[in-house]
Amino acid sequence: MQILVSHSIGEGQIMELLYGMEEEEVPFTVQRLKEDTAIQLGYQAACSSRLGVGIGVGSDYSVILHYEKLLKEEPLFQMNILDHSLSLRALGANAARLVKGMPFKELDIKEPPIQNDRLPEKQESITKNRIASIIRRVLSEAE
């Protein structure tokens, strides 16, 4: 699979994308070009890949997953590297899964449920009483 990246994008910015593809064990190559639009890079990558699937990463941080049988203006997936509600790793995995004919992963990152840092009130009051008891004991020993 071919990945074409605008020369203005740092390697660290696409590592999660590469990890996703690596996890699915599909071979890929990364090439840096002066072209800066993700849509052009993605379509070019898909058309030049023997597998017919390509990814383009543009200078505006857009990432396009394209398939050679689609119209240039209608990529399969599009996201922005800076949108942390979407998983770049899942996009990489989906590119590999397209090649393998497997179902896609969801791109949305599911937020873990908010953890309540407070103890239940009953347990909290026991804790307060225990602390008060320890403080009284320490103060009485200090006298």
C-alpha positions in Angstrom: 0.0 0.0 0.0 1.2 3.5 -0.7 1.2 6.4 1.7 2.0 9.8 0.2 2.7 12.6 2.7 3.2 16.3 2.2 6.8 17.3 3.0 5.5 19.7 5.7 4.1 17.0 7.9 6.4 15.6 10.6 7.0 11.9 10.9 5.7 11.9 14.5 2.4 13.2 13.3 1.7 10.1 11.3 3.1 7.4 13.6 -0.3 6.3 14.9 -1.5 5.8 11.3 1.5 3.6 10.5 1.0 1.6 13.7 -2.6 0.8 12.7 -1.4 -0.5 9.3 1.4 -2.4 10.9 -1.0 -4.1 13.4 -3.0 -5.5 10.4 0.2 -6.8 8.8 -0.2 -5.2 5.4 3.0 -3.9 3.7 3.2 -0.2 3.0 5.6 2.4 1.8 5.8 6.0 2.8 6.9 8.7 0.4 7.1 12.4 0.9 6.1 14.8 -1.9 5.9 18.5 -2.4 2.2 18.2 -3.3 0.2 19.4 -0.4 -3.4 18.5 -0.8 -4.5 15.3 0.9 -7.2 14.5 -1.7 -4.6 14.6 -4.5 -2.0 12.6 -2.5 -4.6 10.0 -1.5 -6.0 9.5 -5.0 -2.5 9.4 -6.4 -1.4 6.8 -3.8 -4.4 4.6 -4.5 -3.9 4.7 -8.2 -0.2 4.0 -8.0 -0.5 1.1 -5.5 -0.7 -2.4 -6.7 -3.3 -3.0 -4.0 -5.5 -0.1 -5.2 -5.6 1.5 -1.8 -3.7 4.6 -0.7 -3.5 7.3 1.9 -2.7 10.9 1.5 -1.6 13.3 4.2 -1.9 17.0 3.2 -0.1 20.1 4.6 -3.4 21.1 6.2 -3.3 18.0 8.4 -6.0 16.3 6.4 -5.7 12.5 6.0 -7.5 10.8 3.1 -8.0 7.0 2.7 -8.7 6.4 -1.0 -9.6 3.5 -3.2 -8.8 3.4 -6.8 -12.3 2.6 -7.9 -13.8 5.7 -6.3 -13.9 9.2 -7.8 -11.1 11.5 -6.8 -13.4 13.9 -5.0 -15.1 11.0 -3.1 -12.6 9.4 -0.8 -13.6 6.5 1.5 -12.5 8.2 4.7 -11.3 11.7 5.6 -10.1 13.1 8.9 -7.8 15.6 10.4 -4.7 14.7 12.4 -5.5 17.4 14.9 -9.1 16.0 15.6 -8.4 13.9 18.7 -12.0 12.6 18.7 -11.0 10.4 15.8 -8.4 7.6 15.8 -5.6 7.9 13.3 -4.6 4.3 14.2 -8.0 3.0 13.3 -7.8 4.8 10.0 -4.5 3.1 9.3 -6.1 -0.2 10.3 -9.0 0.4 8.0 -6.7 1.0 5.0 -5.2 -2.4 5.7 -8.6 -4.0 6.3 -9.8 -2.6 2.9 -7.0 -4.5 1.3 -7.8 -7.7 3.3 -11.6 -7.4 2.7 -12.4 -7.2 6.5 -15.0 -5.0 8.2 -13.8 -1.5 9.2 -13.0 -0.3 12.7 -14.9 2.7 14.1 -12.9 5.9 13.8 -14.6 7.6 16.8 -12.7 7.4 20.0 -15.0 6.3 22.8 -14.3 8.4 25.9 -13.9 6.3 29.0 -16.7 6.9 31.6 -15.8 9.8 33.9 -14.3 8.4 37.0 -15.8 9.8 40.2 -12.8 10.7 42.4 -15.0 11.1 45.5 -15.5 8.1 47.7 -19.1 7.2 48.4 -20.3 9.4 51.3 -20.6 6.6 53.8 -17.0 5.5 53.1 -15.9 9.2 53.1 -17.3 9.8 56.5 -15.7 6.7 57.9 -12.4 8.0 56.5 -12.9 11.4 58.1 -13.7 9.8 61.4 -10.6 7.6 61.2 -8.4 10.6 60.4 -9.8 12.6 63.3 -9.1 9.6 65.6 -5.5 9.4 64.4 -5.0 13.1 64.9 -6.4 13.0 68.5 -4.1 10.0 69.3 -1.0 11.8 67.9 -1.8 15.0 69.8 -2.4 13.1 73.1 0.9 11.3 72.7 2.8 14.5 72.0 1.7 16.0 75.4 
